[in-house]
């Protein structure tokens, strides 16, 4: 009984903290009708800023690209689907447009779709490496996958303006959770 009560109280306080957190961060995200080509009618776009270093909550900020694609069913579920892009550097927004088409082919979509380009990808201050371009076709990619000198040059250039140690899966997931 005592353990059950402790768990209940912990959940209650956690939910209260999440609600309070949501109340303070919701105002940071302004969503407007999207003007980007390829997005379905009713899609809303915005930018949500997070600190590059989440632990210090100070310093450089990263603008995250956010898109909400609304459900198209008469009866909507209250929770959204958060879509994560596959592959390093992939854009959730770009892939999410395709994912939405697949979902809608199978019937009405009952949940909104939350698309957030993770820090350093797509429309969220991408960590682009032009030093790595020039590999033609699949064979060129396989023959010259991440040449060490080009990778070092890219890391050095990006490291002058960004703290590359902050571009981790843990931080990216925390970013999406905050947007959510």
KOLLOKE-290391 format. One record per residue: x, y, z of N, C-alpha, C in turn. Coordinates in pm, whole numbers, padded with zeros to 5 digits, always signed. Example, Ala and Ser with C-alpha at 12.3 -4.5 7.8 and 13.67 -1.06 7.14 Angstrom:
residues 2
+01319-00569+00780+01230-00450+00780+01320-00330+00780;+01285-00225+00708+01367-00106+00714+01290+00003+00787;
***
This chain:
residues 180
+00083-00120+00000+00000+00000+00000+00087+00125+00000;+00187+00123+00088+00275+00240+00098+00347+00265-00034;+00395+00155-00098+00465+00170-00225+00371+00224-00332;+00247+00176-00335+00149+00222-00432+00122+00370-00414;+00107+00414-00289+00083+00555-00261+00202+00639-00306;+00324+00591-00278+00444+00664-00320+00449+00678-00472;+00418+00568-00544+00418+00573-00690+00312+00670-00741;+00192+00666-00679+00085+00756-00719+00126+00901-00700;+00185+00932-00585+00227+01070-00558+00337+01113-00655;+00431+01023-00682+00538+01058-00775+00481+01085-00914;+00386+01002-00959+00323+01025-01090+00246+01155-01092;+00175+01184-00984+00098+01307-00978+00189+01429-00986;+00298+01428-00911+00390+01541-00915+00458+01551-01051;+00492+01435-01111+00554+01436-01244+00459+01494-01347;+00332+01451-01344+00234+01503-01439+00213+01652-01418;+00211+01695-01292+00197+01838-01263+00315+01916-01317;+00434+01860-01300+00554+01927-01352+00550+01933-01504;+00506+01823-01568+00495+01824-01714+00393+01927-01760;+00281+01935-01689+00178+02033-01727+00232+02175-01711;+00302+02199-01603+00359+02332-01580+00465+02362-01686;+00547+02260-01718+00649+02277-01821+00583+02310-01955;+00478+02235-01988+00407+02259-02114+00348+02397-02120;+00299+02447-02007+00237+02579-02004+00340+02688-02032;+00463+02668-01987+00563+02772-02007+00627+02763-02144;+00637+02641-02200+00706+02630-02328+00612+02644-02447;+00483+02618-02426+00389+02624-02538+00390+02761-02604;+00409+02865-02526+00408+03000-02582+00532+03028-02667;+00636+02944-02655+00758+02964-02733+00743+02918-02878;+00639+02840-02908+00621+02787-03042+00500+02851-03107;+00526+02930-03210+00420+02992-03287+00405+02914-03417;+00287+02856-03438+00261+02780-03560+00175+02862-03654;+00213+02865-03781+00140+02937-03884+00118+02844-04002;+00023+02878-04089+00005+02794-04208+00137+02782-04285;+00166+02660-04331+00291+02635-04404+00283+02689-04545;+00395+02740-04591+00405+02787-04729+00499+02698-04809;+00555+02595-04745+00651+02507-04812+00578+02413-04908;+00634+02394-05027+00570+02305-05125+00573+02160-05075;+00470+02085-05113+00465+01943-05079+00395+01910-04949;+00376+02010-04863+00309+01982-04736+00158+01982-04758;+00086+01891-04691-00059+01882-04712-00132+02006-04660;-00251+02025-04712-00335+02137-04670-00359+02129-04518;-00352+02242-04454-00374+02249-04310-00248+02234-04227;-00136+02200-04291-00011+02185-04217+00028+02320-04156;+00082+02314-04036+00126+02435-03965+00275+02423-03937;+00345+02533-03958+00491+02535-03946+00535+02637-03841;+00649+02611-03783+00705+02706-03688+00849+02671-03656;+00907+02754-03572+01045+02734-03526+01045+02737-03374;+01116+02644-03316+01126+02636-03171+01274+02636-03135;+01315+02732-03052+01457+02743-03017+01488+02665-02891;+01603+02595-02896+01655+02524-02778+01800+02566-02759;+01847+02554-02637+01989+02582-02612+02073+02470-02669;+02182+02508-02734+02273+02406-02785+02319+02317-02670;+02356+02379-02559+02394+02303-02440+02274+02302-02346;+02200+02192-02348+02077+02181-02269+02107+02187-02119;+02223+02137-02077+02256+02131-01935+02276+02270-01874;+02344+02358-01947+02373+02492-01892+02258+02589-01913;+02170+02557-02010+02057+02646-02043+02103+02790-02069;+02216+02800-02137+02267+02932-02174+02352+02918-02299;+02383+03031-02359+02470+03030-02476+02394+03020-02606;+02460+02960-02702+02407+02949-02838+02274+02874-02840;+02183+02921-02926+02054+02855-02944+02045+02795-03083;+01968+02688-03093+01946+02620-03220+01799+02633-03256;+01769+02686-03375+01628+02692-03418+01587+02558-03478;+01488+02494-03419+01438+02366-03470+01318+02390-03562;+01319+02329-03677+01206+02339-03770+01099+02240-03724;+00976+02291-03707+00865+02210-03658+00749+02220-03756;+00688+02106-03786+00569+02102-03871+00468+02009-03804;+00344+02053-03800+00233+01969-03754+00144+01944-03875;+00126+01817-03907+00033+01780-04013-00093+01727-03943;-00205+01798-03959-00324+01760-03884-00386+01630-03932;-00450+01561-03839-00525+01441-03873-00636+01479-03971;-00675+01385-04055-00780+01413-04153-00904+01327-04129;-00916+01273-04010-01033+01191-03976-01135+01279-03902;-01263+01246-03913-01364+01325-03841-01344+01320-03689;-01298+01205-03640-01276+01192-03496-01125+01177-03473;-01065+01277-03408-00919+01279-03385-00885+01225-03248;-00770+01160-03240-00712+01121-03111-00636+01243-03059;-00622+01251-02927-00560+01371-02868-00408+01369-02874;-00347+01251-02884-00201+01245-02885-00151+01233-03029;-00042+01301-03054+00017+01305-03189+00119+01192-03205;+00150+01163-03331+00260+01073-03363+00382+01160-03389;+00492+01133-03320+00618+01203-03345+00700+01115-03439;+00732+01168-03556+00806+01092-03656+00954+01128-03650;+01040+01027-03647+01184+01049-03648+01240+00999-03782;+01320+01082-03846+01380+01048-03975+01485+00940-03957;+01499+00857-04059+01603+00754-04055+01732+00804-04118;+01840+00747-04076+01969+00781-04134+02027+00908-04077;+02159+00917-04074+02221+01038-04019+02193+01159-04106;+02147+01264-04043+02126+01390-04113+01994+01402-04185;+01907+01303-04173+01780+01306-04244+01685+01410-04188;+01600+01463-04274+01502+01564-04235+01368+01496-04205;+01320+01508-04082+01189+01452-04045+01079+01519-04126;+01094+01648-04155+00992+01719-04232+00984+01663-04373;+01097+01649-04438+01099+01599-04576+01045+01454-04581;+01094+01368-04491+01049+01229-04488+00905+01218-04440;+00865+01306-04349+00731+01301-04292+00622+01328-04392;+00653+01407-04495+00555+01433-04601+00525+01302-04672;+00627+01225-04703+00608+01094-04765+00532+01001-04670;+00570+01001-04543+00507+00915-04442+00357+00946-04430;+00323+01073-04436+00182+01115-04431+00105+01058-04549;+00163+01064-04669+00097+01009-04787+00072+00860-04771;+00168+00787-04716+00153+00643-04693+00041+00618-04592;+00040+00692-04483-00065+00676-04381-00203+00701-04441;-00216+00806-04517-00347+00845-04571-00396+00750-04680;-00306+00680-04747-00347+00579-04845-00419+00463-04777;-00386+00441-04650-00444+00331-04574-00569+00372-04497;-00621+00490-04523-00742+00536-04455-00718+00668-04385;-00823+00719-04321-00809+00847-04251-00702+00841-04141;-00631+00949-04128-00528+00962-04025-00595+01021-03902;-00596+00948-03791-00668+00990-03671-00582+01071-03574;-00454+01079-03602-00365+01153-03512-00287+01258-03592;-00264+01372-03528-00174+01470-03588-00036+01408-03598;+00043+01456-03691+00181+01409-03708+00274+01524-03672;+00362+01501-03575+00460+01600-03530+00592+01569-03598;+00640+01666-03674+00768+01653-03744+00863+01759-03691;+00979+01716-03643+01081+01808-03594+01213+01768-03657;+01272+01859-03735+01406+01832-03785+01499+01841-03664;+01568+01731-03633+01655+01727-03517+01770+01826-03531;+01825+01866-03419+01938+01960-03420+02046+01913-03517;+02087+02006-03603+02193+01976-03698+02147+01908-03827;+02014+01894-03846+01964+01827-03967+01859+01914-04035;+01829+01884-04162+01720+01948-04235+01718+02098-04219;+01606+02150-04166+01590+02294-04146+01624+02340-04006;+01700+02260-03931+01736+02294-03793+01886+02314-03779;+01935+02422-03843+02078+02455-03838+02164+02336-03878;+02151+02288-04002+02217+02164-04043+02370+02168-04034;+02425+02056-03996+02570+02039-03992+02614+01985-04128;+02617+02072-04226+02652+02032-04362+02803+02024-04378;+02847+01929-04460+02989+01910-04488+03015+01911-04638;+03028+02031-04698+03060+02034-04841+03194+01968-04871;+03278+01957-04769+03408+01890-04787+03390+01744-04829;+03272+01688-04798+03246+01547-04826+03176+01526-04960;+03147+01633-05032+03077+01619-05160+03174+01575-05269;+03117+01543-05382+03200+01505-05495+03207+01355-05516;+03146+01278-05426+03144+01133-05443+03028+01098-05535;+03058+01056-05656+02955+01031-05757+02899+00891-05747;+02768+00881-05738+02699+00754-05742+02727+00665-05622;+02664+00549-05623+02678+00454-05512+02821+00404-05502;+02883+00371-05615+03019+00318-05609+03117+00421-05554;+03102+00547-05596+03187+00652-05542+03170+00667-05392;+03046+00655-05346+03017+00663-05203+03086+00547-05130;+03074+00426-05186+03133+00309-05120+03286+00312-05125;+03340+00357-05236+03486+00362-05248+03550+00468-05160;+03477+00575-05135+03535+00688-05061+03446+00727-04943;+03398+00630-04867+03309+00659-04756+03385+00736-04648;+03338+00857-04621+03394+00942-04515+03547+00945-04515;+03608+01000-04620+03754+01012-04620+03800+01088-04497;+03899+01035-04428+03943+01089-04300+03981+01237-04309;+04054+01278-04412+04096+01418-04422+03977+01511-04440;+03878+01470-04521+03759+01553-04542+03674+01558-04414;+03662+01446-04344+03587+01443-04219+03653+01532-04113;+03785+01528-04105+03856+01614-04010+03836+01762-04044;+03845+01796-04172+03827+01935-04215+03685+01983-04182;+03587+01899-04205+03448+01937-04174+03430+01957-04024;+03479+01860-03945+03468+01870-03799+03537+01997-03747;+03653+02026-03800+03727+02146-03756+03650+02273-03790;+03597+02281-03913+03522+02399-03955+03397+02416-03870;+03317+02310-03854+03193+02320-03776+03222+02347-03629;+03331+02292-03578+03367+02310-03437+03403+02453-03400;+03430+02536-03497+03461+02677-03468+03337+02754-03423;+03220+02712-03467+03098+02786-03434+02998+02704-03353;+03022+02576-03337+02928+02489-03266+03002+02399-03168;+02933+02362-03061+02986+02263-02967+02936+02127-03014;+03017+02059-03094+02974+01934-03156+02944+01824-03056;+02993+01836-02935+02963+01735-02832+02815+01740-02790;+02743+01845-02830+02603+01861-02792+02506+01802-02895;+02558+01749-03004+02472+01694-03109+02463+01542-03090;+02390+01505-02984+02376+01365-02946+02230+01322-02958;+02209+01194-02962+02073+01140-02966+01996+01182-02842;+02060+01176-02726+01993+01214-02601+01943+01358-02607;+02026+01451-02650+01984+01591-02661+01874+01609-02765;+01885+01538-02878+01786+01550-02984+01648+01501-02935;+01647+01391-02863+01521+01337-02812+01463+01431-02707;+01549+01487-02622+01501+01586-02524+01442+01710-02593;+01504+01750-02705+01451+01863-02783+01308+01832-02830;+01290+01715-02889+01158+01677-02941+01057+01667-02828;+01100+01613-02715+01009+01602-02600+00966+01741-02554;+01060+01836-02555+01025+01973-02515+00927+02036-02615;+00949+02013-02742+00856+02064-02845+00719+02001-02826;+00719+01871-02799+00594+01798-02782+00511+01858-02670;
***
